[in-house]
Amino acid sequence: MKLTQLKTSDGGLVAAIVEGDRYRLIPNQTTASLIIQAEASGKPLPHVAQSLASDEVVDGTPGIPILPAEVWACGCTYAPSAEFRDGETQDEGIYGYVHNVEHRPELFEKGASRVCVGPGKEIGIRQDSSFTAPEPELTLIVDSSGAIHAVTLGNDVSAWDIERENALYLPQSKIFDKCCALGPVLVTLDEIGDPYDLMMSCTITRGDQTTFNGSCSTSQLKRKFEELVGYMLRSNSVPTPAALMTGTGIIVTQEAALKPGDVVTIEAPQLGRLSNTAAWV
């Protein structure tokens, strides 16, 4: 099942099942409230959504598919990310160590719904950064027990130059306004087949020029989803719903650092296309 949220006339959001280019409304619900109910009832998210959905199929304008209570992210889960970060910082070898050891992945809180934007909205470029770049990531939507209810595309927008100056600056590199894009839809795992065999791509365009194009497969992800979720929940009461970004295998170099007006497009055949324009924040 594919789910999203449609914009309402009063500026709110209402959950909907995606049916082609149209939608079945789920009145008085958001995707967050559906996941809360799925967790409480022990029923699959598609069952909960179908049981509450209207029979009428309507047109609508989709917004962000979910407003997570918290957003978490993982690092060094793909070899290119660890190698690039080791090569660009003064802290030689620490990222490769995290990638190669068998325990304790890199995890950090990215923020909450206030830093999130949906498809077509602006993503942020830090005013104090000369190398802010997108990080395309498969993103898990989980509940407080660690159950994975859906996945979506995510953009962990990051100020690479701030982190590479010193690893202790990671929070400033990762947390700022409009630093997380999610969308275009939530897709339940039963619909995508093997989640460890998804091809993701990222393109940056500046006017009619392509400044970057890259791709990777989730088959290159070193750690399993359950391991990443399990570490996020260790001694940590994460609210429902939470988004967990699983790391990137697509590395944007400084030559393609974001400038205002750049358009970042992240795609995966099973998950759709997430496109956002960059702007100063």
N, C-alpha and C positions, 0 to 999 in steps of 0.2 A: 504494500500500500504506500501511496505517496500522499503526504499531508502538507498543508501550508496554512497560512493565516491571511484572510482577506481584509482589506481596509474597509472600515465602516464609515458611514456618513458623519459620525461624530468624532472621527479621528482615532477610533479604537481598532481592535483586531478581533476577528472571529475565526475559529478553526474551520477548516474545510478539507474534504477529500478531493484530491486532484483526479479528474477524469478527462484526459486529453487536454484540450484547451479550455475546459470549463470546470466547474466546481460544484460539489455537494456540500452545502453549509452544515455545520454542526452548531446549531443555535446555542447561545449562552455559554460557549466553551472557547477556551484557547487551547493550543497544543500543550501548553504546560499543565492546564487543568486535566486534560485527557491522560497525560502520563501520570499525574498524581493519582487519578482514579485507577489506572491500570496497576500501579504499584499496590494500592490499598486492596484491590479485589483479587490480585493474582492472575488476572485475565490478560491475554495479549492485547497490545495497543490496537491492532486492527479490529479486534472484536469490540472493544470499548467504543472506538470511533464509529463503526458501523451501527452499533446499537443506538447511538444518539444522533445520527445524521438524518437530515431531511431527505425525502425522496426526490425533491426538485433539484434539477441541475441548472445552475445559473452562471452568468458571466460575472467577472469581478476583477479587481486589481490586487494582486498578491503583494504582501509586505514581507517582513522578516518571518521565516517559518517558525521560529521559536524565540522567546525571550528567556534565556536560562537564568536561574537564580545565581549561578556561579559559572565562570569559564576557567578551565584549567588547561594546561598545555604541556607537552612533552618535548624534550630535546634529545638530539643524538641518537634517535631511533633508526636513522638511515645513515649509512657510511658517508655519503657526500657531505652531509651536514656537519658531522664530527670532524671530517678532514678539513673542510673549509674554515670552521671556527678555530681549529688548532693553528692553521696557517695564518690566520688574520689577527691573533691576539698575542699578548705578551705572556700568557699563561700556557706555555707549550705543553701539549700532551694531555691536558685535563679532559678535553672533550672526547678524544679517542679512548681514553680510559673508561669513561662512562659508557661509551658505545660497546666496548669489547668485553667488559666484565659481565659476569652472569647475574649480578644482583644490583638493586637500587637504581632505577632509571632516573634521569633528570625530570623533575616535575616542578611546575610553578603555577601559581594562580595568576590568571591573565586579567581578571576583573569580574564584573557582573554585567547585567544587561545594559547598563549605562554606556559601556564601551562598544556595544554591538550594533552593527548596521546590517540591513538586508540587501538583496539584489537591487542594483541601480542607484544605491545611495553612495555618498562620498566616504572613502577611507582616508585616514589621517596621515599626514607627513609632519613629523615633529619640527617645530621651529628651530630647535637647537641641534638638528641632525643634518648631515650632508649625505647620508647613505641609509635612508629608509627604504625598505624593500618588502614585497609580498613574500609570504611563505605558504604555499598551497598545502593543505592538510586534510586528510580524511578525519572527520570529527564525529565522535560518538555522543549520543544523547542518552544519559543514564539517570537512574534514580538513586535514592540514598542507600539502597541495598547493593548497588553495583550492577543491577540488571541493565543490559543495553536494549533500549527500546527502538532506536532508529539511528541512522547515520545521515550526515549531510556533508557538503563541501564547506571548508573553512579557510579563511585567510588570516593567518597569525602575523599581521603587519608588524614589522620589527625595525628598530633603529640599530642596524648592525654596527655602525661606527661607535656608538656609545658603549655597546657591550664589548667590542674588541679592544677598546681602550683599557678596560678592566672588567673582569668577570663579575666583580661585585656591583657593577652598574646594571646588571641584568634587569631588575625591575623597571628602571627608567627606559631601557631599551624596549621593553615589552608592554608596558602599561601606560596608555595615554588615550585621549579621546579618539573614538572611531578606529581603534587598533584591531578590531575583530569584525570580519564579515562572515555571515553565515547564510547558506542557501544553495540553490533556490527553493528546495523542498526538503522535507524529512522523508527518508525512504526506510521502510522496515526491512530487516535483514532477510526475511523470506523472499523478498522481491529482487535481490541483487545477486543471488548465487554465492560465489566464493568472494568474500570481502578482502581476501588476501590475493586477489587476482584482478584488481581494478587498475586501469590505466588512467592516470591523471596528467593533465597538461596545463601549462600556464603561458599566457601571451601578454606582453605589455606593448601597447601601441601609443604612439605620440603623433596625433594627426593621422596622416596616411602612412607613417613609418612604423615598422615593427622594431622595437628596441631590444626585445628579448622573446625567446621562445624555448621552452624546455618541457620535458616530460619524465615521468617515472611510473613504476608499477608498485602497488602495495605489496607485491611479492618480495620487495626489497626491505620491507619493514622487519626489523630484527626481533621485536618483542610482540607477543600476542596481546590482543585487546584486554583479556582478563587480567593479565599481569599488570598492565598499566593502570587499569581501574582499581585493582587490588592495592597497589601502592598509594593511589590517591586517597583511598579510604582508610589507610592505616592510621589509627588514633585520630581520625579526622571525620567529623560528622558533616558530610557534604549534603546540602539540601537538594530536593527534587524540584525541577529537573536541573541537571548540570550538563554542561558541554565539556568534553575532553578532546582536545586537539592532539592528534597522535604523532606529530612531528612531520618534517618535510624532507623529501628526497630531491627537490628541485631548488637549485641554488642560483639566485639572481646575483650577478656580479656588480661591482660598484659602477661600472660603465652604464648599467641600466638602472641606476638608483632612481627612485620615483621623483617626478617633478609634477607640479600642479597641472591638471588636465590630462595626465596619463590615464589610460584605461587598462585595468588589470582584468583579464578573463581567465577563470579557472574552470576546467571542464573534466567530466568523466562521463562516459556514455550512459551508465546506469543511474547517475545522480543529477545530470543536467549541467547547466552553465551558470556560473556566478560571476557577474561582471560589475565592476565598481570603478568610479573615477576618483583619482587622488587629489587631495587639496590640503593646504596648510591647516594645522590646528594649533 
